[in-house]
Amino acid sequence: MKFKAVIFDMDGVIIDSEPFYHKVQIDLFQKMGIAVLPEEYNSFIGAGMREMWNMVKSSRNLTQPIEDLIELNNSILLEYFQRLSNLVPTPHFTDFLTSIMAAGMKTAVASSTAKPIIEVILKKLNVYNLFDIIVSGNEVKNGKPAPGIFLETASRLNVIPSECVVVEDSFNGVKAAKSAGMYCLGYHNPNSGSQDISDADKIIISFANINIEELK
């Protein structure tokens, strides 16, 4: 099979952003009087904002509407990333991305993060214009680990799922990619917590050691 597109998760893949998210989320949880253990927080990584708050609300009996919690969380995250000036891509990512483009393969971002936050981060990394399309979790009914975001991305790229390579760093993301019928590169990022990415077709620790010829 000749792959025609590479779909990237953003957080933990394009940018080592989990330390930033962890700070924002833990601060917000603390302000709300919510105690979250590391094991529980790790289960949120890669999932959509709605999925995370559904889990938190049901386990803590919160009274706030889910939409209000999501809006509050996203507004805090957007403001936080707008202020940051030291964002850099994951090592060797940009070189890998340009090699994919040179090979004539389509590129996309499929992230659980809200679209405005995705756009701010990618623009600060100077890679925003290098992707054919960007799809966020709030554009599909069910977020990762459901496959919807990857299937929607493939549809917009006009390729079939089996022609896609997904690069993911989380259990939820890998599960979504495999459920979509796509080849999955599991990117091992130590800052993404204790993520089981063993179901990925191949696990990598750096973008420097991926042979683009194998993907072609």
N, C-alpha and C positions, 0 to 999 in steps of 0.2 A: 504493500500500500504506500503510495506517495502522499505524504501529508501536504495539505495546502494552506493550513492556517495554524498559528500558535496563539493560544489564548492565555493571558497572564492574570492571575490574581494580583492584586496590588500590594496589600499590607503583608509584610514579611517576605515578599518576593521581589517586587520592584524597589521597594524601600523597606529598610529594617525599622518599621514603624511601631512595632508592638510596645517598646518601652514608652513611647509617647502616649499611646492609647491607654496603657496600664496606669500611667500617672493620672490622666484625665478621668478614667472610669473609677479608679479607687477613690479619688477626691470626691467625685459625685456621689458614689455609694456612701461614703462616710458622712457627707452633708445630709444625706437622706436617712442616716441611721441604719444603714444596711451593712452587715458584716459578710464579707465574701471570702471564703477560704481559697488558697491557690488552686486546689484541684477543681473547684467549681469554676473559677475564673478561666482556667485552661479550656474548659468545655465550651466557653463562649467564643473562643478564638476561631475565626473563620466563618462563624454563623452570622446571620444578619442581625441588625439592630432589633427588629421585631421579634425574632426568635429568642434573642437574649432577654429582652424585657418580658416576654411571655413567661419564660422560665423563672425570672426573678419575681414577677408579680404573683404568680401562682404559689410559689414557695414561701412568700412573705405576706401574702394576703394584702397587697397594696390596693389602695382604693382609687388611685389616679388612673384615668383612661390610658390605654397603651399609646394612643396617638400623641397624648400630651407628654408622655415619658420620652418617646422617640424624638419629638420636636425639641424638647429641652436638651436632650443628649446631643443631638446633631448640631444645635446652635452653639453649644459649648465647644464641641470639637472643631467646628468651622472657625470660630473665633481664635481658638488655640493655634491651629495650623496657619491661619492668616498672619499671625504674629511671628512665627518661626522664620528664621533666615538661614539656618544652617542645615537645610535638608540636602542630602546627597543620595544618589541611587545606590543600590546594592552593588558591591564590587563586581566589575566585569559585565554588569547587566547591559549597559548601553552598547558595548561591543557585540554582545550576543544578539541584541535586538537589531542592530544594523546589519549583521550577517544574515539574519532571517530575511530582512527586507531585500538585501542584495540577491538572495536566492529566489526572489519572486514570491515569497510566501506572504499571506495576509497576516496582519497583527491586530490583536484586540486586548482590551482590558475587561475582565468580568469580575467585579468586586462587590462584596456585600455592603460596602460603604456608600453613603449617600452621594449622589452625583456632584453637588457643589464641592464637597470635600475632596472627592477624587480629582476634580479639575484643578483645584488649588494646589494639591500635592504634585500632580504631574507637571503643571506649569512651572512650579518652583524647582523641579528636577530637570527642566528643559527637555522633556520627552513627550509632552502632550501631543505635539504634531506628528509623532512617529507612529501613531496607532490609527488603523482604519476606522475602528469604532470603539466606543466605550459604553459598557452596559453596567448599570448599578443594580443593587439588590432590590431597590424600591420600584423597579420597572417590571418585576415579575411577581406572581402571586405568592410563591413560597421560596424563601431563601435557602441557601446551603444549610444542610446537606441535601436538600432536594435538587434535582438536576436542571430545574427550569432556567436558571440564568445562563447556563452553558448551551442549552438547546436554543434559547432565544438568540444568543450571540452567533451561533453557527448559522441560524436562519438569516440573520442580518448580513452575515458575511457571504451568504449564498454558497455554503459548503455543507456537506453532510457530516454528521457527528464523527464518523470513522475516519474522516480526513483531518481531524483536529488533534492537536497536541495541547494539553492543558498543563500549566506549571502552577503547582499549589504547594503550600507549606503546612497546611492544617489537616487534621482528620476530617473535619466537615467538608473542606474543599475537595480532598481526594475522593471522598465518598460521592460527592456531587458529580465530579468528573467521570468516575467509573459508571455511575448510574446513567449518565448521559451517553455512554457507549464510546467514550473518547480515550485516547492514549494519554496517560498521565505521568508527567515527571514530578516526582516528589522532591521539593527543595527543602533540605534539612536546615532549618534556621534555629539555632539554640535559643534565641530570644523569643521564639513563638511558644515556649512552654513545652511540656511533655506531650508532644503530638505524635500519635500513632499514624504514620504515613506508609505503613508496610504494604498497603494494598495498591500503592502506586506501581506502575509498570517498571519504573527505574527511579532510583533515589540518587540525587546529586547533592554535593556539598558546596559546589561553586559553579558559576556560569562560565568559568574559564575552561572547564574540562568537558564541555558538551561538543560533540562532533556534529556540526550542522549537516554534513553529508549523510549521517545516519537518519536524520529527520527528513531529508529530501527523498 
